[in-house]
Each structure stands twice: as structure tokens, then as C-alpha cells.
Amino acid sequence: MRYDDRPGGRWRLTTPPEIEGGAAGEAYEAYATRTFEAYGRMFQPLYGLFAERFPKDQNDSDFLYRSTITAKTCDTLRVLLPAGTRSNLGVFATGQSYEQMLIRMFAHPLAEVREYAGLMLVELRKVIPAFLKRVDLPDRGVAWSRYLAETREATQEVTGKFTGGVEPGHRDAVSLTDYDPLGEQKVIAAAMYAASDLPDDRLQSIAHSMSADERDAVLRAYVGERGNRRHKPGRAFERTGYRFDVLCDYGAFRDLQRHRLLTLEWQRLSPAHGFDTPEVIGDAAMTAEWDRVMEDSASTWATVAEHAGEDVAQYAVSMAYRIRFAMQMSAREAMHLIELRSSPQGHPTYRRVAQQMHELIDRTAGHRAIAAAMTHLDTSDVDLERLEAERRADARRRAAQAGG
């Protein structure tokens, strides 16, 4: 999706209610206009560079080729835009999940999130009113939302007393901060559990006494021949887990944030950790324009933060700026995430994150058999990430037209 058009005469931008109509809001909207205009100026030259670098295959249709080059250009430039850029979001959940989500949304520090909670509650009550009775009851949902807001604010205050002035120091983009050195042995024991009649602790003792080759033999049998990445081993892989600290651009974080069978926590978005510049921006002689937008973003962030606080100022941060977040997951979810997010059609940034996670499981944790089970990890170099996906989509379109 391109963002250099103005549907209804407006950029695809959300202005925070906290600053709308004031001086900070005007500064924010002026910065956004400059950024969307820069995006528009950069789009066609970058599209031309990709078209020159990756000529059209004679077997591909013009439509497929244009779609692929457009996708490559959009993926490269999207992080130039502010975090306040509008996106579409669809949510499918159970009634209980909606209740929990709305209670948390009503406790959120941003007015936009609280407003959407109210709008969603009205719509949901049209279809599942019985599941949402407690959300806005003073002694139930309202009290719960107040509790969440109060604990968040108290934790921020006390944390500041211990972390103020402490420098983070250098970290790699992905760090493995916690794992169980005996985790692989525990997975072996769990793999044998349902196939035996021994208690769990006895199986752990057996796994501990095995040689590396013997443990590998158990895990190979348990994993089997995986025909594709959807062929996943069972729940034994939930017996151990990993906690990763990740620092990458906000655009890639938004894709990784989608994973839900794990614990994911993130810090406030700001310009503090610097930004990433895609290599192709330098090749296209656009580095000066890119840096100007980043400086503009940091300056606007400071203006909004002064008027409305750092939570609201996040809207003004370009998505090329880095954000720090932690991902904690079982080995089973690690397999799913690493294989999915390293696939060739993925964005280069989160592909690198997934590949580094795999390397850390293998080398740092020493869980080599678990790492080896992730047979659909992709480490290939990819030029046009979306090409094969676009080819498959084009084949389906042609088949549908032929069938019609």
C-alpha cells in the first residue's frame, strides 16, 4: 500500500487527541506533511532503481512485475513514516478475550486507545452483550482498569529511582538473555513421556545420562521428517524456553508483535536508540533526505513530549527508529516464529532477527538438536522478497479466470 496519496484531502495520519488543535498538534501535523511529501518524492526514483536492478523475467506478466517492484519499494520506504500513520486492523476473538482486552484498553495511557475501547464496546454489545456486562461496571471492569493504570504508574515511578542515569551499554540486535542449560535434556524426557510408563523425574534422569548421540536419536524420532514448516513436533518442545532482548526498527517490530503464543513486552518508542537506514537509500543518493526526515522526527518528538508527555510523543517517531522489546517463548513457538519470519518473502530486518535467534539457540544455549529440528529455517539471500508470493497469487488469479 502506498502512502503518498491523500484520501479525502487528508494524509493517512492519526493526530493524538491530547494535542489536536494546539500548537504541538500543528507542529506534529506539519512534520507529518513534510514526511509524507518526502516519501512521495523518493518513491518513483527508488522504484526505478529496483526496476533497473531486477529486470523483468520474460515469463512474468507486467502486472506481476509491477506489483513485486511496488511491494519492494513500499517495504523499503514504509519505515520513513511516523508511528502515527494510519493502518487497518482486524480483530477476531472470543467474548472473554474481548472483555479482557477492553478492560486493558480503558486503562491505557493514550486517549486514542481509550476512545477505541468505547467504540468497540458499543459495537460488540450489539452481538455479544452477555459477555461484556462487567466491562464498565464501577465495581468490576472500571475498578480493574483503575488498578491496571495505578500499578503501571507506580511501577514507572519506582523503576525510575533505580534506572535513572544508567547507560544500557552496547548490545547486539538480538540477545539471548535467559535459557535453561538443561532445557534440551528436559525436552528429550518430555518426548519420551507419553511413549513410556515411567514418571517424569525418572525420564529426566535417563535423558541426563544419555550420550549426545542417544539424545539426538530420540529427538530425531520425535520430530520425524517434516515435509513443510507446518509439520511441527508435539508439546515436548514446550518443556524449555528462551527469552530474547531485541533492538530493531519499529516497522519490523510491528510484524513481530503479531505473535501471540509467547510473552512480548516493549518499551516506549523514542529516538533514543537511533535509526536504521536501508542500504539501497544510499545507492539511490537519498541519504541526506532520509537523515533530514529522521532529524525532523526527533525534533517533533521533543516538542510533543514537552507539551503532552513521552507516551503521546511516540506518534511523531519515524518507524525507522529502533525500539527495544523482549520476546519470551517455548522452543515450540520459537520453531514457529523462526521458520515463518525467516521465509524469503519476509522483510529483511525481521528475517535477520529470526536468523539470529536460531543461531543463539544453537550456539549460546547449546541446544543444537532443537536448533537442528528447525529444518525450514531460511538463510538464503533474497533480492525480491515478494516475487514468489506474487507469482503464486498471479497463478491463482489466472486459474480463477480460466475457470470462470
Backbone torsions as a table, in degrees:
resi	resn	phi	psi	omega
1	MET	NA	128.3	177.6
2	ARG	-85.9	151.3	-176.5
3	TYR	-120.3	17.5	-178.6
4	ASP	-99.9	12.7	173.3
5	ASP	-99.9	172.4	-178.4
6	ARG	-133.7	78.9	179.9
7	PRO	-61.0	129.0	-178.2
8	GLY	68.5	17.8	179.4
9	GLY	78.4	12.7	-178.3
10	ARG	-128.3	144.6	172.7
11	TRP	-65.6	158.8	175.4
12	ARG	-78.5	76.9	-170.4
13	LEU	-139.6	139.8	171.6
14	THR	-102.6	125.7	172.9
15	THR	-96.5	123.7	-177.9
16	PRO	-57.1	133.5	178.5
17	PRO	-56.4	-29.0	-177.4
18	GLU	-64.0	-24.4	-177.3
19	ILE	-121.3	-0.7	-176.8
20	GLU	-62.3	130.3	178.4
21	GLY	87.4	-5.9	179.9
22	GLY	-107.1	-177.7	-177.7
23	ALA	-63.9	-40.8	179.1
24	ALA	-65.2	-37.4	177.4
25	GLY	-64.4	-39.8	177.6
26	GLU	-64.3	-41.6	178.8
27	ALA	-64.0	-41.1	179.9
28	TYR	-64.5	-45.6	-178.7
29	GLU	-69.0	-34.0	176.8
30	ALA	-66.9	-42.4	176.1
31	TYR	-60.8	-44.1	-179.3
32	ALA	-61.8	-41.1	178.0
33	THR	-60.2	-45.5	178.4
34	ARG	-60.8	-36.7	-177.8
35	THR	-72.7	-45.5	177.8
36	PHE	-62.6	-36.3	177.7
37	GLU	-67.7	-39.4	176.2
38	ALA	-63.3	-41.7	176.0
39	TYR	-56.1	-46.0	179.7
40	GLY	-63.6	-39.8	179.4
41	ARG	-66.5	-33.9	-174.4
42	MET	-84.1	-19.5	-169.7
43	PHE	-62.9	-55.0	-173.5
44	GLN	-66.8	-43.3	176.3
45	PRO	-59.8	-37.7	179.6
46	LEU	-70.4	-39.4	175.1
47	TYR	-57.3	-44.8	179.9
48	GLY	-62.9	-38.1	178.6
49	LEU	-64.7	-43.6	178.3
50	PHE	-65.2	-39.9	179.5
51	ALA	-63.8	-36.9	178.3
52	GLU	-71.4	-37.9	-176.4
53	ARG	-75.2	-32.3	-176.4
54	PHE	-124.8	83.8	-177.4
55	PRO	-62.1	156.1	-178.4
56	LYS	-69.6	133.4	173.0
57	ASP	-75.0	137.4	-175.8
58	GLN	-64.1	-19.6	180.0
59	ASN	-86.4	-9.0	-179.6
60	ASP	-94.4	142.4	177.6
61	SER	-72.8	160.8	177.3
62	ASP	-61.0	-40.2	-179.6
63	PHE	-62.2	-46.3	179.6
64	LEU	-61.0	-44.9	-177.8
65	TYR	-64.1	-46.1	179.3
66	ARG	-62.1	-39.7	179.5
67	SER	-62.9	-40.3	-178.3
68	THR	-68.4	-45.1	-179.5
69	ILE	-67.8	-38.3	176.7
70	THR	-62.4	-43.6	179.2
71	ALA	-62.1	-41.2	178.7
72	LYS	-62.3	-42.3	-180.0
73	THR	-67.4	-44.2	179.5
74	CYS	-62.4	-43.3	-179.1
75	ASP	-63.5	-33.6	-179.4
76	THR	-74.1	-42.3	-172.3
77	LEU	-89.6	-13.0	-172.9
78	ARG	-60.3	-32.7	-176.4
79	VAL	-74.1	-8.8	174.5
80	LEU	-67.3	-28.8	-171.7
81	LEU	-77.5	157.4	-180.0
82	PRO	-72.3	157.2	178.4
83	ALA	-61.9	-20.8	178.4
84	GLY	-78.4	3.8	177.0
85	THR	-64.0	135.8	-177.1
86	ARG	-73.5	140.9	173.7
87	SER	-136.5	160.4	175.4
88	ASN	-92.3	141.0	-179.9
89	LEU	-137.5	127.4	174.8
90	GLY	-109.7	138.7	-178.8
91	VAL	-125.5	129.6	175.3
92	PHE	-125.6	121.6	-174.5
93	ALA	-155.5	169.3	174.3
94	THR	-79.2	164.3	178.2
95	GLY	-58.9	-42.4	179.7
96	GLN	-63.3	-39.9	179.3
97	SER	-64.6	-40.7	177.4
98	TYR	-62.4	-40.8	178.8
99	GLU	-58.9	-48.0	179.9
100	GLN	-63.0	-41.8	-178.9
101	MET	-64.4	-45.0	-178.1
102	LEU	-65.5	-38.9	177.5
103	ILE	-59.8	-40.9	178.7
104	ARG	-72.2	-37.0	178.2
105	MET	-65.2	-37.7	177.9
106	PHE	-67.3	-17.6	178.0
107	ALA	-96.1	1.3	-173.1
108	HIS	-71.4	145.7	-179.3
109	PRO	-70.8	-17.2	-178.0
110	LEU	-95.3	133.1	-178.2
111	ALA	-62.4	-36.2	-179.3
112	GLU	-58.8	-43.9	-178.8
113	VAL	-65.1	-42.2	179.1
114	ARG	-65.1	-38.0	177.9
115	GLU	-64.3	-42.8	178.8
116	TYR	-66.2	-32.2	175.5
117	ALA	-59.7	-43.6	178.1
118	GLY	-63.8	-42.9	179.5
119	LEU	-65.1	-41.3	179.5
120	MET	-66.7	-38.3	-179.7
121	LEU	-61.2	-41.6	178.6
122	VAL	-60.7	-46.5	-177.5
123	GLU	-69.0	-41.7	-177.5
124	LEU	-66.8	-32.9	-180.0
125	ARG	-69.1	-14.2	175.5
126	LYS	-73.8	-22.3	-174.5
127	VAL	-120.7	-32.0	-179.7
128	ILE	-134.8	57.1	-175.5
129	PRO	-60.5	-33.5	-176.4
130	ALA	-65.0	-27.0	-177.5
131	PHE	-82.0	-10.3	-171.2
132	LEU	-121.9	22.2	-177.7
133	LYS	-64.0	-33.3	-170.7
134	ARG	-88.6	-11.7	-169.7
135	VAL	-57.8	-44.3	-175.8
136	ASP	-114.2	20.7	172.2
137	LEU	-77.2	131.4	-175.0
138	PRO	-53.9	-40.1	-175.8
139	ASP	-92.9	4.4	179.8
140	ARG	-122.6	-94.3	-175.7
141	GLY	-62.3	-42.5	-178.9
142	VAL	-63.2	-42.5	178.4
143	ALA	-64.3	-37.1	179.2
144	TRP	-67.1	-44.5	178.0
145	SER	-60.9	-41.7	179.1
146	ARG	-63.2	-40.6	177.5
147	TYR	-60.4	-45.9	-179.8
148	LEU	-62.2	-43.2	179.7
149	ALA	-65.2	-42.5	-178.0
150	GLU	-66.7	-42.1	179.5
151	THR	-68.1	-35.7	177.1
152	ARG	-62.5	-47.1	-178.9
153	GLU	-65.8	-40.6	179.6
154	ALA	-65.7	-38.8	179.7
155	THR	-66.8	-40.8	176.9
156	GLN	-60.3	-41.5	-177.6
157	GLU	-66.5	-48.0	-176.9
158	VAL	-71.3	-34.2	178.3
159	THR	-62.9	-39.5	179.4
160	GLY	-59.5	-30.0	-179.8
161	LYS	-67.3	-29.2	-176.3
162	PHE	-99.8	-22.3	-174.5
163	THR	-108.0	-10.3	-178.3
164	GLY	-58.6	126.9	178.4
165	GLY	83.0	-3.7	-180.0
166	VAL	-84.4	126.3	179.9
167	GLU	-83.3	139.5	-178.5
168	PRO	-70.1	-25.6	-175.7
169	GLY	74.2	171.7	-177.6
170	HIS	-74.2	137.4	172.5
171	ARG	-137.4	149.0	172.3
172	ASP	-68.9	166.6	-179.5
173	ALA	-58.2	-34.5	177.9
174	VAL	-130.9	126.6	177.6
175	SER	-124.1	137.0	173.4
176	LEU	-90.7	105.9	-171.7
177	THR	-96.7	-15.0	179.8
178	ASP	-157.5	135.4	176.2
179	TYR	-162.4	166.6	179.4
180	ASP	-101.0	115.3	179.5
181	PRO	-57.6	-27.2	178.6
182	LEU	-96.2	11.3	-174.5
183	GLY	-58.7	-40.3	-178.1
184	GLU	-66.7	-38.6	176.9
185	GLN	-62.5	-38.2	179.4
186	LYS	-67.1	-35.4	175.6
187	VAL	-65.4	-40.1	177.4
188	ILE	-60.3	-46.3	179.4
189	ALA	-61.8	-42.2	179.6
190	ALA	-66.2	-34.0	178.2
191	ALA	-65.3	-32.6	-178.7
192	MET	-85.4	-13.2	-169.7
193	TYR	-58.2	-55.6	-176.1
194	ALA	-69.9	-20.0	-179.4
195	ALA	-90.5	1.3	-177.4
196	SER	-127.5	-179.3	172.8
197	ASP	-122.2	21.3	-178.9
198	LEU	-94.0	153.4	176.5
199	PRO	-71.0	161.3	-173.6
200	ASP	-59.8	-43.7	-176.4
201	ASP	-66.8	-34.4	177.5
202	ARG	-66.8	-38.9	177.8
203	LEU	-65.2	-38.0	176.8
204	GLN	-63.2	-39.1	177.7
205	SER	-64.3	-41.7	177.6
206	ILE	-63.0	-45.9	-179.8
207	ALA	-61.6	-36.6	-179.6
208	HIS	-66.3	-32.7	-177.2
209	SER	-85.9	-8.3	-179.6
210	MET	-70.6	155.3	169.9
211	SER	-78.3	166.1	179.1
212	ALA	-60.2	-39.4	179.8
213	ASP	-65.7	-38.0	179.7
214	GLU	-67.3	-41.3	177.6
215	ARG	-64.8	-40.7	177.6
216	ASP	-59.1	-38.9	-178.7
217	ALA	-64.5	-40.6	177.8
218	VAL	-63.5	-46.6	-175.9
219	LEU	-69.1	-35.9	177.7
220	ARG	-62.9	-40.2	178.0
221	ALA	-66.1	-39.9	-177.2
222	TYR	-69.4	-37.8	-179.0
223	VAL	-79.5	-42.0	179.1
224	GLY	71.4	-167.4	178.3
225	GLU	-88.8	110.4	-177.1
226	ARG	-89.8	108.2	-177.9
227	GLY	-68.0	-30.4	175.2
228	ASN	-153.7	176.6	-173.4
229	ARG	-70.9	-10.9	176.6
230	ARG	-81.3	-12.7	174.7
231	HIS	-83.6	99.7	-173.8
232	LYS	-114.1	143.1	175.1
233	PRO	-67.4	171.6	-172.2
234	GLY	-80.9	-159.8	-169.2
235	ARG	-74.4	-6.8	175.2
236	ALA	-57.8	-29.2	-180.0
237	PHE	-72.4	-7.0	174.2
238	GLU	-85.7	-1.6	-175.4
239	ARG	-76.5	-15.2	176.0
240	THR	-138.4	164.3	-176.0
241	GLY	-152.5	177.7	-175.1
242	TYR	-141.5	146.8	173.7
243	ARG	-121.6	121.8	-178.6
244	PHE	-111.6	139.5	169.7
245	ASP	-104.3	123.7	-172.3
246	VAL	-122.6	139.6	174.9
247	LEU	-130.2	105.7	-179.9
248	CYS	-148.2	174.1	-176.4
249	ASP	-66.3	154.6	-173.3
250	TYR	-64.5	-31.1	178.6
251	GLY	-61.2	-44.8	178.4
252	ALA	-68.8	-37.2	178.0
253	PHE	-57.9	-39.6	-177.9
254	ARG	-62.5	-29.9	176.2
255	ASP	-76.9	-43.7	179.6
256	LEU	-68.2	-26.1	-178.7
257	GLN	-65.5	-18.4	-177.0
258	ARG	-67.4	-24.9	-175.3
259	HIS	-68.8	133.4	-172.1
260	ARG	-118.8	-16.3	179.4
261	LEU	-85.9	49.5	-179.7
262	LEU	-164.0	173.0	174.5
263	THR	-100.8	122.7	-178.5
264	LEU	-129.9	123.1	177.0
265	GLU	-129.3	141.2	-177.8
266	TRP	-131.0	157.1	179.2
267	GLN	-93.8	169.1	-178.6
268	ARG	-64.1	136.3	178.7
269	LEU	-75.7	132.2	178.4
270	SER	-158.0	174.3	176.2
271	PRO	-80.0	5.4	-169.1
272	ALA	-61.5	-33.1	-174.3
273	HIS	-95.8	9.1	179.4
274	GLY	78.5	-177.6	-175.2
275	PHE	-132.4	164.3	176.8
276	ASP	-105.3	143.8	175.6
277	THR	-121.1	115.8	177.8
278	PRO	-56.5	140.3	-177.0
279	GLU	-57.0	-34.7	-176.6
280	VAL	-66.9	-22.7	177.3
281	ILE	-63.6	-39.2	174.7
282	GLY	-67.2	-40.6	178.5
283	ASP	-60.5	-31.8	-178.9
284	ALA	-90.2	7.1	179.7
285	ALA	59.0	39.5	-178.5
286	MET	-114.9	11.8	-175.6
287	THR	-61.2	-40.2	-178.7
288	ALA	-62.9	-42.2	178.0
289	GLU	-64.9	-42.7	179.3
290	TRP	-60.8	-48.3	-178.7
291	ASP	-64.0	-35.6	179.3
292	ARG	-63.1	-41.9	178.3
293	VAL	-64.2	-40.0	179.8
294	MET	-64.3	-41.4	177.6
295	GLU	-65.6	-39.5	177.5
296	ASP	-61.7	-41.8	179.0
297	SER	-62.5	-47.0	-178.8
298	ALA	-63.3	-39.6	178.9
299	SER	-66.2	-42.3	179.1
300	THR	-67.7	-38.5	175.6
301	TRP	-56.0	-45.1	-179.1
302	ALA	-63.6	-39.4	179.4
303	THR	-64.4	-47.4	-179.1
304	VAL	-67.1	-40.2	179.7
305	ALA	-60.5	-37.9	-179.9
306	GLU	-66.3	-35.8	-177.0
307	HIS	-87.2	-35.2	-170.2
308	ALA	-133.6	3.1	178.7
309	GLY	94.2	164.7	-173.7
310	GLU	-74.1	-23.3	176.2
311	ASP	-63.8	-47.3	-179.5
312	VAL	-69.6	-33.8	-177.5
313	ALA	-63.8	-16.1	179.5
314	GLN	-58.9	-30.7	179.8
315	TYR	-56.9	-29.7	-173.0
316	ALA	-88.7	-1.7	-175.3
317	VAL	-86.1	124.5	176.0
318	SER	-62.3	144.0	-175.2
319	MET	-70.9	-4.2	173.2
320	ALA	-78.1	-16.6	177.0
321	TYR	-70.6	148.0	-176.4
322	ARG	-84.4	149.4	176.1
323	ILE	-129.0	143.9	178.7
324	ARG	-98.8	135.3	178.8
325	PHE	-151.0	157.6	179.7
326	ALA	-113.9	138.7	177.3
327	MET	-125.6	118.8	179.9
328	GLN	-117.5	128.1	-171.1
329	MET	-153.3	157.9	172.1
330	SER	-75.4	167.7	177.2
331	ALA	-63.5	-30.0	179.3
332	ARG	-66.2	-45.5	177.9
333	GLU	-70.7	-32.8	176.7
334	ALA	-60.2	-40.9	177.4
335	MET	-61.0	-46.2	-179.7
336	HIS	-61.3	-50.3	-175.6
337	LEU	-65.2	-47.1	-175.1
338	ILE	-64.7	-43.3	-179.2
339	GLU	-71.0	-39.3	179.6
340	LEU	-67.8	-48.9	-172.7
341	ARG	-81.6	-6.5	173.3
342	SER	-96.9	0.0	-176.5
343	SER	-64.0	152.9	-171.7
344	PRO	-57.7	-30.6	-178.0
345	GLN	-80.4	-1.3	-178.8
346	GLY	-76.3	162.7	177.5
347	HIS	-69.9	140.6	-176.1
348	PRO	-55.1	-34.5	-177.2
349	THR	-66.8	-51.3	-178.1
350	TYR	-77.3	-18.3	170.1
351	ARG	-62.3	-43.3	178.9
352	ARG	-64.0	-40.2	178.3
353	VAL	-59.3	-47.7	-179.2
354	ALA	-63.2	-42.7	179.7
355	GLN	-64.3	-39.0	178.7
356	GLN	-68.9	-36.2	175.4
357	MET	-58.9	-44.1	179.9
358	HIS	-62.0	-43.8	179.9
359	GLU	-62.9	-38.2	179.9
360	LEU	-68.8	-38.4	176.1
361	ILE	-63.0	-40.5	-178.0
362	ASP	-71.7	-52.4	-169.1
363	ARG	-94.8	-42.2	-177.3
364	THR	-80.0	-51.1	178.1
365	ALA	-73.0	-24.3	-177.7
366	GLY	74.3	17.8	179.2
367	HIS	-89.0	68.8	-171.0
368	ARG	-70.0	-35.4	179.4
369	ALA	-69.2	-38.0	176.5
370	ILE	-65.0	-44.7	178.5
371	ALA	-62.2	-39.3	-178.9
372	ALA	-67.0	-25.4	178.9
373	ALA	-70.5	-17.5	-179.8
374	MET	-83.4	66.2	-170.8
375	THR	-71.7	-13.9	-179.2
376	HIS	-102.9	17.8	166.3
377	LEU	-60.3	136.3	179.3
378	ASP	-116.0	120.5	178.7
379	THR	-115.2	13.7	-177.3
380	SER	-71.3	155.3	173.3
381	ASP	-82.5	130.8	-175.7
382	VAL	-123.2	130.6	178.8
383	ASP	-89.1	-55.2	179.9
384	LEU	-112.0	95.8	-171.9
385	GLU	-57.7	-35.4	-172.7
386	ARG	-94.3	1.7	-170.4
387	LEU	-60.9	-51.2	-177.1
388	GLU	-65.7	-37.9	177.9
389	ALA	-63.8	-41.0	178.4
390	GLU	-66.5	-36.4	178.4
391	ARG	-64.6	-41.4	178.1
392	ARG	-64.9	-42.0	178.6
393	ALA	-63.6	-39.4	179.7
394	ASP	-65.9	-38.5	178.1
395	ALA	-64.2	-38.9	178.0
396	ARG	-67.0	-39.3	178.0
397	ARG	-62.2	-43.8	-178.7
398	ARG	-66.5	-38.7	179.3
399	ALA	-65.4	-39.8	178.6
400	ALA	-65.0	-40.9	178.4
401	GLN	-65.4	-39.0	179.6
402	ALA	-67.4	-37.2	179.6
403	GLY	-71.7	-28.2	-179.9
404	GLY	-77.1	NA	NA
